[in-house]
Amino acid sequence: MKNPTRRDIFRYVAASTVVSAAGRSIEAQHGADLASLRDVPWPQEPNLENTAFDRVTLEMSLKPFRQTDQAYVEAVCQDLFHQWLPLIRRVNAVAVMLWSADGSEILDYRGRSTDEFEWAKWIGIGNRPEAAPGDDPDRKGLHSVPHLYIDNPPVMTYGVLGRIVATLKRIGTAVTGKPVTVGATFDPGPEFAKSSFKYTRHPEIANDNTMGHSTFVTCVTHLHADKVSYAAFPNGITEGMSLGTFLGGQAQHFLSDLGFDYLWLSNGFGFSVSPWAVKGPLFDGTKFDVHAAPALRDAILGFWKDFRKQCPKFPLETRGTNLLLGSDLATNACPLQQIYDGGFNMVAPPNSPWAAIDGDFGLELVGYLSRIAELPPDGRFPFRFYVHDPWWLNSPWFDRYGREPHDINLPLAVARINGNADITRPAFFEMLTVDNSYGRMPEQAANEVTPHVLGAVDDFSDAPGLLTWICPFREYHDMVFGEAPNPQLPFFADWYLRGAVNTGLPLNSVVSTTNYLSTLRQNHAFFDETVLLTLVPTAGSLLEEALLDRARRGLPVLFYGPVTHASKTMLDYLGLALSDGIDGELALQSSLHLDDVQHGAQAMRFQHRSLTNAGNINTVAQSGTTVLATVSANGKERAYAVQHGNSAWIRGTFCSRIPENASARIPIPDDPATSFQAEALARAVLAKLGVSIVVSKTSPETRLPVIFGARCRNGYFFSGYAPSTTSSVRLRLSMGAPLFVGREAWLEDGHAVYTLPRAWHHEARVFVQTQQAGEVSCVEYYAGMTGFRRRTLIKGLKDATVTFLPEDDGRVIFQANDMRLHVEQNSVPVTRSENGRRLTVHGITGSLFISW
C-alpha cells in the first residue's frame, strides 16, 4: 500500500482483528495439536515454550494517543498489542500501566468526566524549577525547561482517559485472547506533568529535596485545609489530614470510576522519605542516629494503614527505592518487613531501572536480591526492563544499553530461594515503556527485546548458583528498630556487596535467614553445591549453629564483616582473636591471586572508614591460622582474610566516600588509580573455595566485569556485563575450566581464558582439567540421527580430564576423535558420579564428541 491514508490504516487494522479472531477460533478447536507443532524442536526436548511469566506489563504514556477520537484510540491499541504478541503468547495475562500524568490527576479528581487534567505531554521536566540549575544558567537543558512532545497536543479529560482504559481492555482481550488489566500511577516527583496541587495549592506535601528544594512528596506528610470539592472529600480537605487518607480516598474513586484495576506507587513512594539518596533522617553523612527510627517507621506504616482504610481492595504495585535494604533501613527507617507482613495487598518492588542510567549494576542487583529475600504473602515479585523513557528523550535499549541485553540477562540470572526449598521466579515482566519520548512505538524494540527476554527466562535458575547470599532480612530490621540498634552493620553489609558485585563477585542467589533454616529442615542437601555468603552470625543463634555444622562437614562458607558479635566458638573455628582496631589508610599484604594489570601498577593501599564499615579492623590471627591477607597502619598489622578448611572469612571494606554535596545521591567509589578496590578481594578469597575468577585488565582504572553463574537443567549459565571489552576473564570451578558453548577458550593454569563482549550469556556443561596450555573450542553440533537431540563437539584437548553435566538422566554417548553420527556406544570409559549428574572421561587428546 503506497502512502496509505489514515482511513486505509484503520481498514487494515479492522481486517487484521477479524483475522486474529479467526485464528484464535481455530486454535481453540485444535489448540493441543497446534501446540504440539511448536512447543519443542525435537521429541523429549525440555519444553522451552511453556509459560514465561504470569503477566507482562506494557507500560506506556498517553503520548501515542495523538488524537482522541475512538478510531484513532483503537488503532493505537491494536498496534500496541500486535507488536508484543510473540511475548504475550508466553504469558498468562497482560497489563497496561498508564503514565497518564504524575498522580496529580488522582489528587485533583473531582468526580466529573468532563474535567480536563494536566497530562504527561512534556519532554523534560514537567514542573519548571524556580531557579536554573547551576550547570545550565540559560535554561537550555531538559532539567531546566519542559518542551511539548508535539505541537498542539490533544486535550485530555477524565472521560477520554476512561474511554482509553476501556478500549485497551477490549482490544487487548480481542487481540491476545488473554485477560487484560490496566493500572494507574502515582509519582512523588516533579518530572512528568505540571502539578498545581503539589507545588502551588499544597506545597506542604512536597517536603523532600530529591530533585531540588521541596520537589518530592513524602508519604508521611499531612495536608493543610482547603475548600475544594474532591471526589472522595466533597467538603474539602480538613486540616492535618494524612496524605495516606487523602490519596486512598481519591484513588478509590478515581480507579473505580475510570475502570482501572490497580495502582502503582512510583520512585520509592511509600517506603522512604529520601528514596534516591544514601543520606536520610537517620544518617547525615557524618553520623548515624536511630533515635527517630521507631517514630519514622510508624509514620511510614501509618501511610499504608490510612491508605487501606480508604482504598481497601485495589492491588498496589510498587517501584521501591533506588538503593539497598540495609541502606534504606539504616538511613530512612524503611520498614520493608512490616510493609510485606502488613496485609496491604501489595507486590514487592522490582529491580531498579537506574543501572541503565549510572551503570551501577551492583547497586541494582544487590538491591533487587535484598528486597526479594522475603516477600509479601502471595510470594510474587517482578522483573522490570527499561526499553524507552517517555519523558527524558532516551531509549535505553537503543542508546544506554546499545542494544545489548546485559540488563536482561543479569536480573534474570537471579535465584531466589523460599522456605520450601524452591527457586521462585519473577511473576511479572514489566517494561518501562513501550513508547518513547515522542509517543512513538517502534516495532524494532519488540522484535529485538523479546528474544533476549524469552531466552533468559528459559534458562532461569532451578538451583542455587555459584554463590548464595544468606540475607539477614529480618535481622536487619532488628539492627535498626531493636533494643540494641547497630545501623552501621546493615549499611556496611549491603554497600560492601554492591561493590563486590561491581568488581566481579558472582552473587546471583539469595535466601533469607528464616528461609535458609526452613529449607534445611526440608532438604538438608539443597545448598550443598553452592558457596554460602553470610555476615558472621550472632553468637548463639540458630544460624551460627547451622553454619558451623555445614563448615565442619567440609561444605564451603564465605563469612564476611566484623566479628565483634561472634561467639568464642566461631572465633576459634575461624582462627581469629580480637585486638585494638586500626582504620584510615591501610596497606594490604596478600598471598591471594589478584587481578592482572597490563599497564601500570595496582595500588595496594585503601581507605577503611570506620563510620561506613561498621567499625575498625580489630582482628588478629590465632596460632596456626591460614592467613590470606593482612592490613597494616602505624606499625600495627591486623588479619583481613583467613581460611579454615573449605571456609573463609574476609573483613571487607566499602571503599567509597559519602558525598558532601547535597545533590549527590550515592556513595562515590575511591579512585582505583590510587586506591585498591578492596571489595574485589572477596572474589580472590572465593577462589580458595572452588570458584576462581581472575580478570586481566588493561590498567588499574579499567572497570571490572559483572559476572553471574546460574544453574539450570544441571548445567551452568554464565551471564555478564563487561564495561570494558579490553579485559579478559579466567574461570575455573572445582570440576575444571568451564567451556562455553559456541566459544573458544585458551586453557592455561587450569583456567579457561575468555575475551568477552559487552553482554554475554553462555551455557557451560563441559569442564576440562588439563596439564597443557592450548586453545580449546566447544560448539553445538546438529543431531543428524533419530534418537539424539543435541551434540557438543570439543576440539583442542591435550591429555584432558573432561566432566560433562547432562540435562537429564537419558543416554549420553562419548566419542573420542570420532564424529560418526550413527555411533551409539561410548568409545572411552565413563565414570558416573553424583547419581549420574556428572559424567567424566580421562586422558582425552584431540576431539571429544558428546551426544544426548
Buried (B, 14 or more C-beta within 10 A) or exposed (E): EEEEEEEEBBEBBEEEBEEBEEEBEEBEEEEEEEEEEEEBEEEEEEEBBEEBBBBBBBBBBBBBBBEBEEEBBBBBBBBBBBBBBEBBBBBBBBBBBBBBBBBBBBBBBBBEEEBEBBBBBBBBBBBBBEEBBEEEEEEEEBBBBBEEBEEEBBEBBBBBBBBBBBBBBEBBBBBBBBBBBBBBBBBBBBBBBBBEBBBEBBEBBBBBBBBBEBBBBBBBBBBBEBEEEBBBBEEEBEEEBBBBBBBBBBBBBBBEBBBBBBBBBBBBBBBBBBBBBBBBBBBEBEEBEBEEBBEBBBBBBBBBBBBBEBBEEBBBBBBBBBBBBBBBBBBBBBBBBBBBEBEBBBBBBBBBBBBBBBBBBBBBBBBBBBBBBBBBEEBBBBBBBBBBBBBBBBBBBBEBBEBBBBBBBBBBBBBBBBBEBBBBBBBBBBBBBBBBBBBEBBEEBBEBBBEBBBBBBBBBBBBBBBBBBBBBBBBBBBBBBEEEBBBBBBBBBBBBBBBBBBBBBBBBBBBBBBBBBBBBEEEEEBBEBBBBBBBBBBBEBBBBBBBBEBBEEEBBBBBBBBBBBBBEEBBEBBBBBEBEBBBEEBEBEBEBEBBBBEEEEBBEBBBBBBBBBBBBBBBBBEEEBBBBBBBBBEEBBBBBBBBBBBBBBBBBBBBBBBBEEEEBBBBEBBEBEEBBBBBBBBBBBBBBBBBBBBBBBBBBEBBBBBBBBBBBBBBBBBBBBBBBEEBBBBBBBEBBBBBBBEBBBBBBEBBBBBBBEBBBBBBBBBBBBBEEEEEBBBBEBEBEEEEBBBBBBBBBBBEBBBBBBBBEEEEBBBBBBEEEBEBEEBBBEBEEEEEEEBBBBEEBBEBBBBBB
